[in-house]
């Protein structure tokens, strides 16, 4: 990170990057998608869908599209029949891995308390 902790501590709410971060990765499904791709590499739509069985097809498609538009994942569409699409996390997306790992660990530790 480019700013040191003292500089971050003194930011105003409008300068803080939390709002922007949440606009890009916020919600119920995006962090799970990013975490799954960061741990499992290239995945097809069905593999992501099986990992998150409670997400609807419409919502998963929308979230994948938004993550791709924001440059956090890469979508490769093989122009073939039957259709084949693969997703992988980008270098930019991988910068979120430590945050996602902490979120995962925090949830595991606190979900039954």
C-alpha positions as a printed Julia matrix, in Angstrom:
113×3 Matrix{Float64}:
   0.0     0.0     0.0
   1.25    3.4    -0.9
   0.02    5.36    2.09
   1.48    4.61    5.48
  -0.76    3.98    8.46
  -0.32    7.47    9.92
  -1.49    9.06    6.66
  -4.47    6.69    6.47
  -5.45    7.41   10.07
  -5.8    11.09    9.25
  -8.01   10.75    6.16
 -11.45   12.31    6.1
 -14.48   10.2     5.21
 -14.49   11.6     1.68
 -10.8    10.71    1.25
 -11.08    7.2     2.68
 -11.15    4.46    0.07
 -13.67    2.23    1.84
 -16.64    3.6    -0.09
 -14.91    2.99   -3.42
 -13.75   -0.48   -2.36
 -17.27   -1.47   -1.34
 -18.67   -0.12   -4.61
 -16.37   -2.52   -6.48
 -16.4    -5.63   -4.24
 -19.38   -5.05   -1.99
 -22.36   -7.3    -1.74
 -22.99  -10.89   -0.82
 -21.47  -12.67   -3.84
 -18.5   -10.7    -5.19
 -16.17  -11.43   -2.26
 -17.02  -15.15   -2.48
 -16.39  -15.21   -6.23
 -13.06  -13.41   -5.85
 -11.96  -15.61   -2.94
 -12.88  -18.79   -4.84
 -11.0   -17.7    -7.97
  -7.98  -16.59   -5.94
  -7.75  -20.07   -4.38
  -8.71  -22.22   -7.36
  -7.38  -20.5   -10.48
  -9.24  -20.67  -13.78
 -12.84  -21.8   -13.35
 -15.86  -22.24  -15.56
 -19.26  -20.76  -14.79
 -20.67  -24.08  -13.54
 -17.8   -24.55  -11.09
 -18.41  -21.12   -9.6
 -22.15  -21.85   -9.47
 -21.53  -25.12   -7.59
 -19.32  -23.28   -5.09
 -22.13  -20.79   -4.39
 -25.28  -22.92   -4.74
 -27.61  -20.29   -3.25
 -26.88  -17.61   -5.88
 -29.29  -17.36   -8.8
 -28.0   -17.69  -12.36
 -29.07  -14.12  -13.12
 -27.27  -12.7   -10.09
 -24.1   -14.74  -10.68
 -23.96  -13.63  -14.32
 -24.44  -10.01  -13.28
 -21.76  -10.16  -10.58
 -19.26  -11.84  -12.91
 -19.92   -9.17  -15.55
 -19.41   -6.35  -13.02
 -16.19   -7.9   -11.68
 -14.88   -8.24  -15.24
 -15.85   -4.63  -16.08
 -13.97   -3.45  -12.96
 -10.87   -5.4   -14.01
 -10.89   -7.78  -11.04
 -11.53  -10.92  -13.08
 -10.88  -11.88  -16.67
 -13.52  -13.6   -18.79
 -12.39  -15.75  -21.7
 -15.1   -16.77  -24.12
 -14.23  -19.65  -26.42
 -16.37  -19.17  -29.52
 -17.5   -22.78  -29.8
 -20.52  -25.03  -29.52
 -21.31  -25.92  -26.79
 -20.34  -22.56  -25.27
 -17.28  -22.5   -23.05
 -16.41  -19.55  -20.82
 -13.62  -19.42  -18.25
 -12.96  -16.92  -15.48
  -9.76  -16.11  -13.65
  -8.78  -13.47  -11.15
  -6.57  -10.67  -12.49
  -3.44   -9.26  -10.92
  -5.54   -6.33   -9.68
  -8.05   -8.76   -8.19
  -5.27  -10.69   -6.46
  -4.35   -7.56   -4.5
  -7.6    -8.18   -2.58
  -6.57  -11.71   -1.52
  -5.21  -10.72    1.92
  -8.42   -8.8     2.69
 -10.57  -11.72    1.54
  -8.5   -14.19    3.58
  -8.95  -12.05    6.69
 -12.69  -11.81    6.04
 -12.87  -15.59    5.68
 -10.88  -16.21    8.87
 -12.88  -13.62   10.83
 -16.15  -15.21    9.74
 -14.99  -18.7    10.66
 -13.9   -17.48   14.09
 -17.0   -15.44   14.89
 -19.98  -17.05   13.12
 -20.87  -19.29   16.06
 -20.33  -16.69   18.81
